């Protein structure tokens, strides 16, 4: 089981970072987690065919985590998908999917009337709640609310176990009391750090706005302490805020609290 960082960006546009999206790959099958900007391009760049990706998990519904969803949906249909798409996520996943489908109704009708088969347009939506789990032929999945992300109450962390590995995607936000046990002994713990002082320096935001943004993310101290308490082997950082923050500085700050491997993620990195 592998983790592919399809996009490591955060909301500020950055030439070197596509929007936030990850993939779990098991038995040569890709499972998509979140769908930020450019996700279709990134799936293709990683060596997979968009039409073969049949499952999408959402962590939450800030726009930067699903701006590429509509493009992914229509592109997989246009270029050969025959299986329905299964979408998992917290509330309001059903409403998000319905609105996306409505967005493309006009285009779908035009293409269907020209003879494009409707096969592959179907979507099955499954709403997850904290504490849910799923076992299929490829992995055991556990779901819980392990982060605090500002006023976004509906946010989930995902733990995948397969082939002797455990990969935990904590998602945005500072860790709550559940994350340590949820990520215990993980091979990979992915978290999303924020450096408030760099938001002021590099994005020109006010100190008060930087404080609000920082309240939606994990500090380097929280990441290091959580990784140590959970006894994880490796910390992978993505969705860094701001995206141009120096990688070595981030690693040094986390290394004060965690002596395992620290990777500052780059687009299309496979771990």
ZAMARGU-4260 file (C-alpha; in steps of 0.2 Angstrom, whole numbers, plus 5000, padded with zeros to 4 digits):
<rodrens>
0) 5000/5000/5000 | 5007/5017/4995 | 5002/5035/4998 | 5004/5047/4983 | 5003/5066/4986
5) 4994/5071/4971 | 4993/5089/4976 | 5001/5097/4991 | 4995/5115/4989 | 4984/5126/5001
10) 4972/5140/4996 | 4985/5153/4990 | 4989/5149/4971 | 5006/5142/4970 | 5015/5138/4953
15) 5023/5122/4961 | 5008/5115/4970 | 4992/5108/4964 | 4977/5109/4975 | 4976/5097/4990
20) 4973/5079/4985 | 4980/5062/4990 | 4979/5044/4984 | 4980/5027/4992 | 4986/5014/4980
25) 4983/4995/4984 | 4985/4981/4972 | 4987/4994/4958 | 4971/5002/4962 | 4969/5020/4966
30) 4958/5027/4979 | 4956/5046/4979 | 4956/5057/4995 | 4950/5075/4992 | 4950/5083/4975
35) 4958/5100/4975 | 4962/5110/4959 | 4971/5101/4945 | 4967/5084/4952 | 4963/5076/4935
40) 4980/5082/4928 | 4989/5075/4944 | 4980/5058/4943 | 4986/5056/4925 | 5004/5063/4929
45) 5005/5049/4943 | 5003/5036/4929 | 4984/5031/4932 | 4969/5033/4921 | 4955/5044/4928
50) 4942/5033/4921 | 4948/5019/4932 | 4947/5028/4949 | 4930/5023/4956 | 4931/5029/4974
55) 4933/5046/4982 | 4934/5050/5000 | 4932/5068/5007 | 4939/5074/5023 | 4928/5090/5023
60) 4921/5103/5012 | 4932/5119/5012 | 4933/5123/4994 | 4951/5120/4992 | 4947/5101/4995
65) 4934/5099/4982 | 4937/5112/4968 | 4943/5098/4956 | 4928/5087/4960 | 4917/5092/4946
70) 4931/5091/4933 | 4936/5073/4940 | 4917/5068/4939 | 4914/5073/4921 | 4931/5069/4914
75) 4931/5051/4920 | 4914/5049/4911 | 4919/5057/4895 | 4935/5046/4894 | 4928/5029/4897
80) 4922/5026/4915 | 4909/5012/4915 | 4908/5009/4934 | 4898/5021/4945 | 4908/5033/4956
85) 4907/5030/4975 | 4909/5045/4986 | 4912/5045/5004 | 4913/5059/5016 | 4905/5068/5031
90) 4889/5079/5031 | 4885/5088/5019 | 4892/5076/5006 | 4875/5072/4999 | 4871/5090/4996
95) 4889/5093/4988 | 4886/5079/4976 | 4869/5084/4971 | 4874/5102/4967 | 4889/5096/4957
100) 4878/5085/4947 | 4866/5099/4944 | 4881/5110/4938 | 4884/5098/4924 | 4866/5094/4919
105) 4867/5105/4903 | 4883/5098/4897 | 4878/5080/4900 | 4862/5082/4891 | 4871/5089/4876
110) 4883/5075/4875 | 4870/5061/4879 | 4859/5068/4865 | 4874/5066/4853 | 4876/5048/4857
115) 4887/5047/4872 | 4882/5033/4883 | 4876/5038/4901 | 4885/5023/4908 | 4898/5029/4921
120) 4888/5044/4926 | 4881/5035/4942 | 4886/5041/4959 | 4883/5031/4975 | 4885/5043/4990
125) 4889/5036/5008 | 4889/5047/5023 | 4903/5044/5036 | 4901/5048/5054 | 4915/5047/5067
130) 4918/5029/5073 | 4913/5022/5056 | 4924/5008/5048 | 4924/4999/5031 | 4933/4983/5025
135) 4935/4979/5007 | 4946/4968/4997 | 4960/4980/4998 | 4961/4988/5016 | 4953/4991/5033
140) 4947/5009/5034 | 4943/5018/5050 | 4936/5035/5052 | 4935/5047/5066 | 4935/5066/5070
145) 4953/5069/5076 | 4956/5087/5072 | 4948/5104/5076 | 4947/5115/5061 | 4940/5131/5066
150) 4921/5132/5064 | 4921/5117/5052 | 4912/5103/5063 | 4911/5090/5050 | 4928/5084/5047
155) 4936/5067/5047 | 4952/5058/5048 | 4956/5042/5039 | 4966/5027/5044 | 4970/5014/5030
160) 4978/4997/5035 | 4984/4985/5022 | 4999/4974/5017 | 5006/4977/5034 | 5006/4996/5033
165) 4995/5009/5042 | 4993/5026/5034 | 4984/5040/5043 | 4977/5056/5035 | 4974/5067/5049
170) 4967/5081/5038 | 4966/5100/5042 | 4966/5106/5060 | 4975/5105/5076 | 4974/5087/5084
175) 4961/5083/5097 | 4962/5070/5110 | 4958/5056/5098 | 4972/5058/5086 | 4986/5049/5096
180) 4976/5033/5098 | 4969/5034/5081 | 4987/5036/5073 | 4996/5024/5086 | 5010/5015/5078
185) 5006/5021/5060 | 5019/5020/5047 | 5014/5037/5040 | 5005/5051/5049 | 5000/5065/5037
190) 4997/5082/5044 | 4995/5100/5038 | 5006/5113/5047 | 5004/5131/5048 | 5017/5145/5052
195) 5007/5160/5057 | 5022/5172/5056 | 5025/5167/5038 | 5007/5171/5034 | 5011/5189/5039
200) 5028/5189/5030 | 5024/5180/5014 | 5006/5183/5011 | 5004/5200/5018 | 4990/5196/5030
205) 4987/5205/5046 | 4992/5197/5062 | 4974/5195/5067 | 4970/5186/5051 | 4985/5175/5053
210) 4979/5170/5070 | 4962/5165/5063 | 4971/5155/5049 | 4982/5147/5062 | 4967/5142/5072
215) 4961/5131/5057 | 4978/5121/5056 | 4991/5112/5067 | 5006/5120/5074 | 5023/5112/5071
220) 5023/5109/5090 | 5007/5100/5090 | 5012/5089/5075 | 5029/5084/5083 | 5021/5080/5100
225) 5007/5070/5092 | 5019/5060/5081 | 5029/5056/5097 | 5015/5051/5108 | 5007/5040/5094
230) 5024/5032/5091 | 5023/5034/5072 | 5037/5030/5060 | 5036/5044/5048 | 5027/5061/5047
235) 5022/5068/5030 | 5018/5086/5029 | 5006/5093/5015 | 4995/5108/5013 | 5008/5119/5021
240) 5001/5136/5025 | 5008/5147/5018 | 5014/5135/5004 | 5031/5145/5001 | 5036/5142/5019
245) 5054/5135/5020 | 5054/5116/5021 | 5070/5115/5032 | 5063/5127/5044 | 5047/5117/5046
250) 5057/5101/5048 | 5068/5109/5061 | 5053/5115/5071 | 5045/5098/5071 | 5061/5089/5075
255) 5062/5098/5092 | 5048/5086/5097 | 5049/5071/5086 | 5065/5061/5081 | 5057/5050/5067
260) 5058/5054/5049 | 5050/5070/5043 | 5045/5073/5025 | 5039/5089/5018 | 5028/5083/5004
265) 5030/5088/4986 | 5017/5085/4972 | 5017/5067/4965 | 5028/5061/4979 | 5025/5042/4982
270) 5028/5035/4999
</rodrens>
